[in-house]
């Protein structure tokens, strides 16, 4: 599918009659993506995991086998406007907000419709497990507002830690406040970079001059690259030496193209770019992604990741010598006023408004927890809220830690976040594209909207340090939808709410039988096994 679209991309889903099948096995394995050896969580022995690929309107079926002997896991396909795509597997999946966990040595099958097109990714949604390696790209081909000659596919950008994720989580939710936030050790492009082995102090094995990811350009051709920040914490600044990028899509939304020399991606965000190969056939240049320095956007010991672009006649035995002078310091989204959706939509008046203040507090036991309106989140794996709502249980006064915001039957929902802390937060909402009404430092005036006749839409937005972010959704997708910071360590600390949408319709939904069976399997597993839940859980 390569033609430009004129229909509503959120509504006019084609009927293809095609199902794409994938089999994933999650297990531990030893890897050295930047030259430093460590144990990681791998999908089919790979990091990043295999690419899921489909056409707009196809169904996708993924069978997950969990070979982790001591943990559940879950898989979140980020993000489709159909419900129930996060499923758990016991040790062999997990979730507490909508679905359930997979258990040890079990398998689970999830199926969903490719109801939107563009670039996204999948990852584990159990504790901070995805930061240990359970991630991969997911591409849905569809119509485009701009054509290209060559689609180079996903470019996954991720900060990387040499410690196992469990050890980092234990520290993050512990009482050693002075050691926070954690530093990433390295930065990767498509799971590769070369770490400076002289920095190793803990005895880990480090292989110098580890290979870099490589890409090929053809002179005179236009190339599409699908950028994905699949990291745990850091904000990425992406650029290509001596080349200008044309931004054509953000998250699942095609936009009116504009040019830039650097692209900002917070964790969870995706940006599709077009790059014209204006160099000579013998050229080779560096592709770069740099983690923004400073605590507000994450700390990294080696923040720069490199990859190589070889033109068709370049000598591939010689490293490029190109340099870059782009600005990589700004710890905010790229300008909202530039992001104009190709298919226009106007947000209606808000039926209900929720004001939510984000803060970091020390609880009575001396642990740091993130709060929304004074309440931190903690999952109960044995009580998925969607299933409770299906049974008519939509109020939880004895469980404030579930952080459920019941918006009733309202047709439009507006949420205004106020960040009281000097740390940025990539806020991700499941199941919806958000209208991004306004952002900025301090508090919102409650009136000003950027591009009010066609504001930016996406599913993840970076709430700046000590700033605000106002968003709105159309309540057209009944369910219980997680809305959370996508920094793994903040999510572990409870920075998460559940958005309950149209509960009367939830009670009429058809919940797949496999979910009930997965719940029974998980209950049986936890009846005989104590599940270690050291953090908030989602």
N, C-alpha and C positions, 0 to 999 in steps of 0.2 A: 504494500500500500504506500504510494508515494505522492498522490495527488493532494492538493490543498483542500481543506475542509471548509464547508460553509454551514453545516448543521451543528446543533448543540452537542459538543463532545461528551457531555455528562449524561445525555439522554438517548441519543440515537445510536444505540449499540447494535452492530450488525449481528445477524444470526449465521455463524459459520458452520455449526454442527461438528466442530473439531474439538477433541480433547487431547492435550499434551500431557504425557506421562513422565514422571521423574521418580527415581528411587534414591533416597539419601540415607546413608549410614553415618551416624555421629560417633566418633571414637577419639581417644587420645592418640597423639603421635608426636614425634620429635621433628622440629623444623628449625630453619635458620634463615628467615626471610631477609634479614639485614646482615647476615653473617654470624649472628650470635645464636648459639643453640639454646633452645628451650622447648619444653613440652607445651603443646597447644591442643585445642579441641578442633578436630578436622571433620569435614564433610567429604565422604568418599576418598579420604586421604589427602584432600586438597585444601590449600589456603591461598587466596579466597576460595570459597566453595564453587561448585559448578554453576554455570549460567543457566537460568531458566529463561526460555525464549518462547514467545507466542505471538499470534496476531490478535488485534483488537476483536473482541467478541468470542474468542476461543475459551474453552474451559481448561484449567490447569489442575492436574491431580498429582500430589506429591505424597509418596509413602516414606515416612520417616522411621528408621530403626535406631533406637538409642542403645548404643553399646557402652554407655557410661555406667559403671557398676555402682556408683555412689550418688548419682544426681538424677533428678528429672530434667527435662528440657522442654522447650516450646519452640514453635516456629511462627514468626510474624512476617507475612508478605506485605510489604510496606509500599503503598497502601491502596486498597481498593475500596470502593464505596459499597461493597457488599459485606454483610456481617459474617462473623464466625470464620475468620481466616487465621486466628491464633489458636492453635491446638497444642495440647501438652502430651508428652510421652513420659511414662514413668521410666526409672532406670531399667529400659528401652522404650513423652513429651511433657510443657507446663504452662499454666496461666491461671490467674485467679480472678481476673476482671471479667472475662467473657466465657472462656472455655476452660480447659483443664490441662493437666500435666501428662506427659508420657513417662512411664516408669522404667525401671531397670530391665534391660534385655527385652523390651517390648517394642511393638511398632504401632504406628498410627498413620492413618491416611486422611489427608485433607484435600478438599476440592473447592475451587472458587472460579468465578468468571473474571476474565480479563476485561473488566468493565471500563477501564480507562487505558490510554495508550501513552507511551513515553518510556522514561527511564526511572527505574526504582531499584530496590534491593530487598533481600530477605535476611532475617537474622534471628538468633535465639532471643526469646523474651523471658528469660528466667535469670533472676539476679543480674549480675553484670557479665553473664556467660558469653555474650557475643563478642566482648572485648578479648576473649580468649581464643577466638578464631571462627565461631559459627556465624559466618556472613557469606553472602554471595550476591551477584548482580541478577536483576530480573528486568528483561527488556520486552516490551509489548510494542510491536510494530503497528503503525497506523498512519493516517493521513498527516501531512506536515505542512506548516505554513511556509516552509522553505525547503528546497531540494538540495541534494548534495551528490557528488560523484562517488564518494567512497565513505561508507559507515565503518569507522574504526572500532566501534563498540564501546564497552564500559571502560572507564578509567577510575579505579577505586582508590581513594585517598584515605589513609588512616594513620593516626598516631599509633605507636607500638610500644609495648611494655615488656621488659625482659623478665619481670616477675610474673608468676601465675596470677590470674585474675582473682582467685580466692584470697590470696595474701593481701592484695590491694584493697579488696572489699573489707576484710577484717580490720585493716587500718582505718579505712574511711569511716566505718561505723563504730570505731573504738573511741577511746578517751584521750588519745595523744593528739590533742587539737593542734599543737605547735607543728606537727608534721604535715598538716594539710595545706593546700591540696596536693595530691600526688603528681609527680613529674613523669611525663612520658619519656622513654629513653630515645626514641627514634621516630621516624616518619617514613611512610611507605607509599609507593605508587604501584598499583596492581600487585601488592604483596612483595615488593622488592625495594631494596636500597642497600647502600654500603655503609656500615657503621664504623666509626673510628675505634679500632680495637684498643688503642692506648687508653681509652676511657674506662675499660673494664677493670674493676677493683675487687670483684667478688668471686673470682675464679671461674666464671663461666667461659666455656669454649667459644672463641671468636675467630672467624675465618676472614682475613683481610681481603679487600677488593671483591666483595660479593657482587654478583652480577646485577645490573640495573634492568628495569623493564625497557623494552624496545618497541618502537612504532615505526611504520614506514609511510612516507609521503611520496606522492607522485607530482612532479612539477606541473603547475598549471591547473591542478585538480582542486576541488573543494572537498574537504574532509569533515565528517561529523564525529565529534568526540562526546561521550556521555559521562560527565563528571559526577561522582558520587562520594560524599563524605561519609564513610562507613566507620569512622573512628569512635573512640570512647569519650573524648573530651575536647580536643583542640579544634579551633577555627582555622580553616585552610585558606591560603591565598594562592591561587593557581595561575600560572602564566606559561607562555612559550616564547623563548628568546627570539627576537627579531620578527615576530608575527603578531598581527592583530586578530582578536577573536570577535566573532559575531554571536551574541547570545540570542538563542531562538526559543528556549524553553526553560522553565523553572519548575521543579517538581513535575507534576503531570499537566502543566499548563503551557501551551504554546503562547508565545508573546510576540509583540511587534519587535522585530530585530533591532538591536542597537550594538554598537561596537565598544570594546573595552580592551585594555592591555592587561587587566588582572580581574579574576573572578573570585568572589568571596563565597565560601560554603561552610556553614555551621554543620554540626553533626546532624545527619539525617537529610540534609538538603541535597538536591540534584540540580545540575545545570547542564543543558545541552548547548554545545557551541559549534559553529562552523569556522573552519580555518582554511583560508586559501593558501596553497603551497606556492608562495611567491619567490622562493629561493631557487638556486641553481641545482641541476641534477646531481652534483657532487657534494652538496651541502650536508652537514649534520649539525643539529642544534639540540640544546637541552630543553626538556620540559621540566618545569619546577612546581613544587607545591611546598609552601612554607607555613609552618604553624605560627600564628600571631603570638608575639611575645607578651608576657605579663600575666599575672594571676587572673584578671577579668576574663581572658579568653584561653586559659590553659598554659601550663608550664612544660617546657620540653628541653631536654639536655642536648639533643641534636635535632633542631627543628626543620632542617631543610631536607627535602626528598628530591632526588633527580631521576629522570628517565631520559632516554635518548630517542630522538627522531632522526632516522636516516632517510635521506632522499634516495631515489632509485639507483644512482651510480656512486653513492658515497662509499668510502673505504670504511667498512664496519669493524676494522681492527684498531681504529684510532678514535679516542674520545673527543667529543666536541670541545671547542675552546670558547664558545659563546658565553656572554655575560648578560646580566639583567639589572635594570635599574628601577623596576616597578615598586610602588609603595606597598609594603606588606605590613603596615602598622595599625591600620584602622580596624578597631574591634567592633564593627557594626555591620549590618547587612549592606549590600550595594543599594544605591538610592532607590527607594520605592517609586519615585516619580518616573523612573525610566522603565519600570516593569508594567507594561500595558498589555493585558491579555488580548490575543488575536481574536478570540470570540468574546464579544462584550457582554457583560452582565452587570446589572445595577442592583445593589443591595436594597431591600425594602426597609421600612422603619422597623426598629427592634421591638418585639413584643415583650421581651424580658431582658434585663441587664444584670449581670453579676460582676461585682468589683472584687478582685482577688489580689491580696497583697502577699508577696513572696518574701520569706525571711529565713534566716538561719539562727537557730537557737540551741542552747545547751539544756538538755532535759535534766530531770532530777537525779539521774544516775551518772551525769557527767558526759553523756554522749552528745555529739553534734547531730541534729536532725533538721532537715529542711521542712518548712511549713507553708501551707497555703491557708491564709486567713487564720493563722495560729494553730492549724491542725496538720500533723504529719500523717503520711499514709503507711499502712502495713497490710499486706495481702493475707487472706486466709485461703490457702490453696484448696481447701475442702468445701468452700462455699462460693462458687462462681456467681457473681451478681446477676449476670444475664439469666441464668437458670432460676435464680430466686425471683427475678422480675417476671419471668415466664409463668411462675406459679402464683403471681399476684402479690408477692412480698416486695414492696417498693419503698419501704421505710425501715431504717436501721438505727433507731435511737440508741441502742446499746452498743453499736459499733461505729463510733465517729471516726475511727481510724481507717474506715473504708473510703472516706472522702467522697461520698456520692452526692452529686448535685442533680437533683430531680427537677428538670425544666418542664415537666408536665406536657401538656398538649400545645404549647406555644409553637408558632410556625417559624419564627425567627428568633435566634438566640445571640445576644451580644455579650462578650466577656472582655473585661478591661483588666489587664495585669499591671500591677505596680511593683517594681522591683526595688526592694529596700536594701539590697545588698550589692556591693561593688563586684559582682560576678555576673557575666552574661549567661543566658539560658536559652538554648535552642528548644523552643516549645513546639511539640508535635502532637497533632490531634489525629486519632484514628478515624477512618470512615468518612472523612469530609475534606473538601477544599475550603479553606477559610478565606473570606474577604479580609484583606489586611487594610483596615481602615486608617490607622495612623500609628506611628512610632516616634520616639524621640526621648530626649532627656527629661527628667522630672515627671510631672503629672500631665495627663492629657486634659485639654480644655473641655472635652466632651462634645465638641462641635466640629472641629476641623477634620476633614477627611481628604486623604491624598487621592487624586483622580476620582472624585465622587461618582462620576458617570460610568466608570469602569475600573474600579480599584484592583490592585494586584490580588491574585489568588494563589495560594499554595498550601501545603499541609504542614510545613515546618517553618518557623520564623524565629530569628534570633532576637530575644528580648535583651536590650542592651543594659549594661550595668547602671544601676540607679536611674533607670528609665521606665518607660511605659510602652505598652503594646495593646492596641484595641483591635479586636477581630469580631467577625460576625459569621454565622452559618445559617443556611436554610435548613430547617428541621425536616428533611425529606428522607431520612435513613434511620428508622426506629432501631434503638439498641442501647447498649451501655458501652460508651466509647472512652477509652483511656485518653487523657490529655496530660502530657507530662514533659518534663525536661528530658532531652535525649542525651545529656551527659550521663554516662553510665554511673558515675560515682554519686551524682545528685539524685538519680533515680533510686539507687540503693539506699540513699538517705531519706527517701519518702517524698520527693518532689513530684507529686502525682495526684490527680483527681479522676473520678469517673463521671462522665457526662451522660446522664440518663435522659433519653429522648423519646417522647411519645410512648409512655409506659402502657397505655391502653392497647396500642398496636403490638407491643412486645408480647402481650398475653395471647395474641392471635397468631404469632409467628410459628412457623414450622421449624422446630429445632431438629437437626439431623440426628437420627438414632445413634450414630457413631459417637456423638458427644455424650449421651447418657451412658453408653458402654464405657467410654473412656473414664467417666466419673466413677463408675463402679470399679473399674480396674484400679484407679488411683486410690479409692477408699480401701480396697482390699490390701493394696500395697502398704498404705500408711497405718493399717490396723496392726501390722506386724513389724513395721520399720519406722523408726523415728527419723523424720525428715529434718535435716539441718537447715534452718532458715536464719542466717546470720544478719540479713538485711531486710529491707522493706519487701523484697520478693518479686516484684513484677519484671 
